């Protein structure tokens, strides 16, 4: 049997604006807290290995945000982070907020539309 291939791990600076880091620390920290509490019921979890892996991934991400260094590669953190981002978007109704923002901007552009060149007027004034 061939031994597993070793992967070189290297630190990458978490070069994000402070407000983004604070948001990430709060969201990932909250998720970590909930997931860690759920470990008390691991015997009822149909995928206990995944539950433990997710807690570990969230802990690594929290540590990276606190230390300012992300250790890569961290393939085990990708899916949990993506799932959390999706949950946050859904909870914050992200798609609706973006659609609303775009609708208001489009309506503002209409308000700045110059009047027609001809002397006819259509619609409301």
N, C-alpha and C positions, 0 to 999 in steps of 0.2 A: 504494500500500500504506500502510495506517495504521500509524504508529509504535506500539510497545507502550506500554500505559498504565503510567505510573509509580505505584508504590505507596509511600506514606509508611511509613518504617520508624521504629519508636519503641522505646526500651528499656523493659523491664519488669523490676522487681526480682525476683530469685529468692528469694522470701520463703518459705523452707522451713526446718524445723528442721535444725540442724547435722548430726545423725545421718543424716537422709534425704539431705542433700547429699553426705555422705561415701559413702553407699551408691551413690548415682547416679554420683558421680565414679569410683568403683572399677569399677562395672559398665560404664559407657559408655567409660571409659578402656581397660578390657580389650578390649571389642569393637572400639574404634578401633585398637588395636594389632594385633589379628588381621586386621581388614579392610585395614589399611595394608600388612601383610605380603603379603596376597593380591594386592595390586596388582602385585607382581613377576610374577604369572602372568596378567596382564590379557589377553594375546594368546589365552589358552585360555578366557577367560570369555565365555559366550554373550551377556552383557549388560554390556559394559565401561562404558557410560555410567552405568548404575545403580550399578555398583561404585564408581566415582569419586564419584558423587553421595552415596552412603552414607558414604564416608570423610569427605567434606566436611561432611555433616550431623552426624556424630558429633564431628567437630572443633569445629563451632560450638557444640554442646551442652556439650562439655567446657569450652570457653572461657567459656560463659555461667555454668557452675557455679563456675568459678575467679574470674571477675570479679564475679559477683553480679548481672549484667544479661543478660537474654535479649532479643535483638533480634527484634521481631515486625513483620509476620507472617513465619513461617518454615515454610511449607507443606511444603518439602522435607525437613524433619526429622520430620514427624509419622509417616509410615509406618515409617521406620527405628526410631524410638523405640518405636512400638507393637510392631513385630516383636521388638525386643530385650526388651521387657517380657514378651511371650509366651514367649520363650525362657527367660528367668530364671524365670518361673512354672513352666514345664515342668521345668526343671532342678531346681528346689527342691520339686517335687511339691506345688505350692501348693494345688491342689484337694483332694488327699489330706490335707494339713495342716489345711485349713479344715474338711473333713468330720470329721476326727478331733477337732478342737477342739469342734465342734458336738456330736458324739457324747458326749464327756466331760461337757460342760455339761448336756446333756439327762439323762445318767445321774446327775449330781450333783443335779439337780432332783428326780429320782425318789427319791433317798435322803432328801430333805427332805419328801417327801409325808407328810402326817399320816395316822395310821392311820384305818381306817373307823370311823364313829360306832358301829356295832353291835358286839356282842361277838364276832362271827364273825371268824375269821382265815383268810385264804387265802394260799397260797403259802408261801414260806420266811420265817423270821424272822431 
